[in-house]
Amino acid sequence: MSSKERLRQVFFENDTWPEEDMTIEFNTMELIQHEDEFAAREAFAYAVFSPNKDNYIGCVYVYPTKATDYDCEVYLWVKDNDIHLDTYLFDSVEQWLKALWPFKQRAYPGRTIPWNEWNKKQP
């Protein structure tokens, strides 16, 4: 919640998530949904921690896409107080996906593809 204003630009342009009044219960339900998607191999969500695992830095999400010309949609973020790690996380995720995942074209909506262009690619 400390980074909610910036997070509202990560998944959609001018998103409302996270809501001002988001509860722990709601967040827990979302985490269970991510776990279910992961187990079904439908989508993948990862928490990002510091190397010694004492600092939660952010998240990475890999979703299927309906957009033409892409194999997946990738969203990632770091907390505001770890913003200096944003480029490092992006570069690391891109290298990881290129090397170990079967995706030829990865979409990073709102990051490498402006929202107005991304919205045109949706069916």
C-alpha positions as CSV (number, residue, x, y, z in Angstrom):
1,M,0.0,0.0,0.0
2,S,3.0,2.3,0.4
3,S,3.3,2.3,-3.4
4,K,-0.3,2.4,-4.4
5,E,-0.2,5.6,-6.5
6,R,2.5,4.2,-8.7
7,L,0.9,0.7,-8.8
8,R,-2.2,2.2,-10.4
9,Q,-0.2,2.6,-13.6
10,V,1.3,-0.9,-13.7
11,F,-1.5,-3.2,-14.8
12,F,-3.8,-0.7,-16.6
13,E,-3.6,3.0,-17.3
14,N,-5.2,4.9,-14.4
15,D,-6.2,1.7,-12.6
16,T,-7.9,1.8,-9.2
17,W,-5.9,-1.2,-7.8
18,P,-5.0,-1.2,-5.1
19,E,-8.1,0.4,-3.7
20,E,-7.7,2.9,-0.9
21,D,-9.5,0.6,1.5
22,M,-8.0,-2.7,0.4
23,T,-8.1,-5.1,3.3
24,I,-5.7,-7.9,4.3
25,E,-8.6,-10.4,3.6
26,F,-9.0,-9.1,0.0
27,N,-5.2,-9.3,-0.5
28,T,-5.2,-12.8,0.8
29,M,-7.9,-13.8,-1.6
30,E,-5.9,-12.4,-4.5
31,L,-2.8,-14.3,-3.3
32,I,-4.9,-17.5,-3.3
33,Q,-6.1,-16.8,-6.8
34,H,-2.5,-16.3,-8.0
35,E,-1.5,-19.6,-6.3
36,D,-4.4,-21.4,-8.1
37,E,-3.4,-19.9,-11.4
38,F,0.2,-20.9,-10.8
39,A,-0.8,-24.5,-9.9
40,A,-2.9,-24.8,-13.1
41,R,-0.1,-23.3,-15.1
42,E,-2.4,-20.5,-16.4
43,A,-0.5,-17.5,-15.1
44,F,2.5,-17.0,-12.9
45,A,3.1,-14.5,-10.0
46,Y,6.4,-14.2,-8.2
47,A,7.3,-12.2,-5.1
48,V,10.7,-10.5,-5.3
49,F,12.9,-10.4,-2.3
50,S,16.4,-9.2,-1.5
51,P,19.1,-11.9,-1.8
52,N,19.1,-12.5,1.9
53,K,15.2,-12.6,1.8
54,D,14.8,-10.0,4.5
55,N,13.3,-7.3,2.2
56,Y,10.2,-7.7,0.1
57,I,11.0,-5.7,-3.0
58,G,8.1,-6.2,-5.4
59,C,6.4,-8.6,-7.8
60,V,6.5,-10.1,-11.3
61,Y,3.5,-11.4,-13.2
62,V,3.5,-13.4,-16.4
63,Y,0.0,-13.7,-18.0
64,P,-1.3,-15.2,-21.2
65,T,-2.4,-12.6,-23.7
66,K,-5.0,-12.2,-26.4
67,A,-3.0,-9.4,-28.0
68,T,-1.8,-10.1,-31.5
69,D,2.0,-10.4,-32.1
70,Y,2.8,-11.4,-28.4
71,D,3.1,-14.6,-26.5
72,C,2.5,-13.2,-23.0
73,E,2.0,-10.1,-21.0
74,V,4.5,-9.3,-18.2
75,Y,4.0,-6.8,-15.4
76,L,6.4,-6.0,-12.7
77,W,6.9,-3.5,-9.9
78,V,9.1,-2.6,-7.0
79,K,8.1,-0.7,-3.9
80,D,8.6,3.0,-3.9
81,N,11.5,2.8,-1.5
82,D,13.2,0.3,-3.8
83,I,12.5,2.2,-7.0
84,H,16.3,2.2,-7.7
85,L,16.0,-1.5,-8.4
86,D,13.2,-1.1,-11.1
87,T,15.5,-1.2,-14.1
88,Y,17.6,-4.0,-12.6
89,L,14.4,-6.1,-12.1
90,F,13.1,-5.4,-15.5
91,D,16.4,-6.4,-17.2
92,S,16.7,-9.5,-15.0
93,V,13.2,-10.6,-15.8
94,E,13.6,-10.0,-19.6
95,Q,16.9,-12.0,-19.6
96,W,15.2,-14.8,-17.6
97,L,12.2,-15.0,-19.9
98,K,14.3,-15.0,-23.0
99,A,16.6,-17.7,-21.7
100,L,14.2,-20.1,-20.0
101,W,10.7,-19.5,-21.2
102,P,9.2,-20.4,-24.6
103,F,8.0,-16.8,-25.4
104,K,9.4,-15.2,-28.5
105,Q,7.5,-11.9,-28.1
106,R,7.0,-10.6,-24.5
107,A,4.7,-7.6,-24.0
108,Y,5.3,-5.2,-21.2
109,P,2.2,-3.0,-21.4
110,G,2.7,0.5,-20.0
111,R,6.4,-0.1,-19.8
112,T,7.9,-0.8,-23.3
113,I,4.5,-0.4,-25.1
114,P,2.6,2.8,-24.4
115,W,-0.9,2.2,-23.1
116,N,-2.6,3.8,-26.1
117,E,-0.7,1.4,-28.4
118,W,-1.3,-1.6,-26.2
119,N,-5.0,-0.9,-26.1
120,K,-5.2,-1.0,-29.9
121,K,-3.7,-4.5,-29.8
122,Q,-6.5,-5.9,-27.8
123,P,-9.1,-8.0,-29.6
